[in-house]
């Protein structure tokens, strides 16, 4: 990669930028050998260029980047501009053009919007009024999740964006798509004919997708309390995993082919009935030493924001008709675990389990996405004795042991933005289809509670209508 590029990050001093974006950007600039670059941080508060440069330096140090990488990144132009009105956006446009001409940069720009949904439309309007989307090279707009807060806002933001950008230049981020283990789902399914033959309603009884977090909302309550489990995790991260698991084989590995197949899954998903969802909020832990969600700093006293969601949904197409997809995500759960559990149907005839264990076990494939990446397939074997006693044993692979370490999700995604590859980004019709699916749950205020540190409210198993009648252990 040889071209130079300018990065303009809106929300550059925020938590996401400091902890994820800036370190990933520095790594990508170094690893991709980008010869010249400029970083312009944009925010609402005033800061000097020098203060911003120091913030960048400390973010990179905190992320334990090597000195050579830090020096190289800080060796480019680093500037900061605050924006409040149209005039400030015009000045920002001038400042970018000025940096490009002084550094002889080729007018290739990444405009990265790391701003909350409430700021999105205003920022897009400012970008257009400042002419930031007009350059002699390419300009790519990257938008962080959540994209909108419901279907109506997502549609409005898409319209606004399309007023100034072609969809081919828009990169809606869902960082789960940049995770190596999530990308691996396509390889697992479509490079191994073994699984794909059985990946359908004839062989699969149910599919469970869990993204459980042991942490609470930490210092992000301001954002989270306006968002909650469905907007923050289900509409994006879990839905992305579900579409990759459920989609048909694409005709090729290009962005258009893959993204079109994902949209088809969402279009085939049946509307979710309220009785198919359990929304809940964590209370104090059982030990009683700790806070419940309503006691967290920054949470509104009468907040009705769910920190947990469990949903049963169906995809009404030929492949998945009748197979329940169980989705579960929560904060302050007993463990951090992201995994997919595929339960196969049991054998049609019970030949071996003659002693009260009929109709026998089922093969269970577990894809562990984090933290212990790998997969496990439970299969039946004969116990070593004269009787036909059957045991289930795991065939397990830990990626750590067999594969090299992967780049972070943000590094992968930033490198793709620079390359112009949209495969791992969410298309406008896709983001709208997923909001359409979950819209009925967004205003729900009737919440169950669960003690922090546990796996959800007491009646969470009522959603599981297939064997074994309960969610898998984390
Ligand atoms: C973010 C959510 O998108 O993903 C957070 O806003 C959540 O609330 C995070 O904690 C989880 O990401 P990861 O990569 O730690 O699984």
Boltz pocket constraint, residues with backbone or C-beta under 6 A from the ligand:
constraints:
  - pocket:
      binder: B
      contacts: [[A, 213], [A, 232]]
      max_distance: 6.0
